[in-house]
Amino acid sequence: MQLYSDFPARRTRQIVSDVIALAAIAAWVWLGVFVYQLVIQLTDFGVQMEQAGAGFRETMTEAGDNLGGVPIIGGGIRAPFDSASEAGAALEAAGLSQQQSVQQLATGLGIGIAVLPIAMILIIWLIPRLRFVRRASATKAQLRTGASLDLLALRALSSQKLATLAKVDADPLAGWRRGDAVIVRSLAELELKASGVRIPVGTQSVRHEG
């Protein structure tokens, strides 16, 4: 697998872009975590509410249980404490609900802040980088298996822009057909440079029939 171009200028640009992209991703992740931690602190109020409600409920329930045991009047005395205990339970439930709502909000904000920018970075940076790695690796593998400059030159004729081909020769196709070594090598170099691969030392053009 070839991660970077064989050509120094392009390789430097790739390394710089990789560092910038990774730093940007790390920064957005940090910001998402920071926002999450900032918002999640609002659950403190819900925790206090839940604890207060639970404490009040338990106290009223205990008092009701104790006074409810008083003969004759116990049932009448217990009723207000039972009502107060229910109010404490409602306060406890409200505190728990507040915590859950804040948790969902913090998670949504944290993820939302980080995901969209990171997705854009991956689309703009990672996809082209993966395409380069695949193309460079495939080209290098072809060279190792004996692909000739003729084949690379033919690929250049089919993939490079006309203006780029014109810099090689006024009629590069004719030059390729007659097996002009200089034109074939120049075309092959165009294709390899686009793939980020240098021509290995000793690679020769194989004259084609045409």
N, C-alpha and C positions, 0 to 999 in steps of 0.2 A: 504494500500500500504506500502510495506517495502522497504525503500531506502537503508538501510545499513545492513550488516551482524550482527548477534547476537554475533559473535565471535570477541573479541577485536582486535586481530592482523589483521584480514582481514578487519574489520571495519576501523581501522586506515589507512590501505593502501588505502581503497576506499576514505576516506575523503581527504587524501593527494593527491591522483590522481585527485579528483574533483577540489581541490583548484588549483593545477598546471594547469589542463586543462582550467579552467575558466580564470586563470591569463594569460595563453598563448593566449586564444581567445581575451581577452581584449587588450593584447599587439599588436596582429596583426591588430585588428580594429583600434587601435591608430595609428599604422604605416601607414595603408591605408589612414586614415584621414589626417595625416601629409603630406604624399606624395601628396594627392589631393590639400591641401592648398598651398603646395610649388609650384606645377605646375600651379595652377589657377592664381597665381600672374603674370604669363606671359600675362594674358589678359589685364594688365594695358597698355601695348603697343598698343593693339588693340583698347582699349577705347580711348586713346589719338589720334590714327589715325582716328577713327570714328568721334570724336569731332572736330578735325582739318578739316577733309573733309566736315563735316556738316557746320561748320562755314564758310569755304571758299566758299562752294556752295551757302549758303544763301547770303553772301556778293556779290558774282558775280551776282547772280540772281537779287538782289536788285539794283545793279549798272546798270545792263542791262535794268531792267524795267524803271529806271529813265532816262537813256540816250536814251532808245528806244522811249521815247516820244518827242524827239527833232524833229521838222518838217524836212522833206526832208532827212536828214542824219541819222536820228535815227535808221533806219533799218540796215544800214551798220555798225554803231558804236556798235550796240547790238550784232552782230554775235560773236565777240571774247569773249565777256562776257558770252554768252551762252555756248561757247565751254569750257571756264574756269569753268563754273558752272557744266558742265558734268564731267570734270576732278575731281572736288571736290566731286561729287556724287560717282564717281568710287572709290576715296580714302575712302569715308565713308563706301561704301559697302565692300571694302577690310578689313577695320578695324573690321566691324561686322563679316565678315567671319573668320578672325583671332581669334576673341573671341570664336566663335562657335567651331572652330577646337581645340583650347586649352581646352575648356570646355569638349569636348569629350575625349581628351587625358587624362586630369586630372581624369575624371570619370573612364575611362578604366584602368588607372594605379592604382588608389586607390582601385578599386574593385578587379583587378587582383592580386595585392600584398596581399590582405587580404583573398580572397575567397579560394584559393587553400590550403594554410596552415590550415585555419579553417576547410575546408572540410576533410583534413587528420586527424585533431584532432578529429572531430566528428566520423569518421569511426573507429579510433583506440580506442577512449575513450567512446563516448556516446553509440554506438551500444552495446558493451559488458555490459555497465552499465544498459541499458534498458532491456537487456536479463536477467540480474541478478534480477532486480526489478520485472520483470514479473514472473520469476521462484520462487523467494522467496515469493512473494505475493500469488501465486497460492498454494505453499506448505503450507503456514501458513493458508490459507483459508481451505485447505483440513483437516488440523489438527483440526481446529475449528468445522468442520462438522463431526468429529469423525473418520477420517482415522486412521487405526490401524498401529502399527509398522510392522505387517506382510506385509501390502501393500507397505510400504516404503522400507522394506527389499527386496521385490520382484523387486521394481523399481531399487534398487541398483544393484541387480544381473543382470539386463538387461542393465544398463547404465555405471556402473563403470568398470575400467580396471581390467584385470585378476590379475595383480600384486597387485593392491590395495585390491581386494577381497581375495587374498591369505594371506594377513596379518591378516585377520579375522579368517580364518580356512583353512585347506588344502582342504576341500570340503564343501564350504559354502552352496552350493545348497542342499546337503544332510542334512545339519544342518537345513536349512530352511524347508525342507520337513518334517522332524521329529518334527519340532516345538521347537527346542532348543532355549530357551529364551535368553541365552547369545549371541548366534550367530545372532538371529533375531534382537536383540537390537543393536548389533554392526553394522549390515548391515544397519539398519534404521538410525543410527547415521552417517554413511558414506553418505547416501543420503541427510540427512538433512544438514550436514556440507557443502556438495557441493552446497546446496541451500542457505546456510547462515542462517539456522534456527536451534535453539536449540530444543531438545525434551522437551515439556512442562512437568512440574512436575506432576506425577500421570498418565502419558500416559502408557497404558498397551498393551502388545502383545495379539492379538486375535488368538487363535489356529485355523489354517485352516484345512480343510479336504483335504487330498492329499495322 
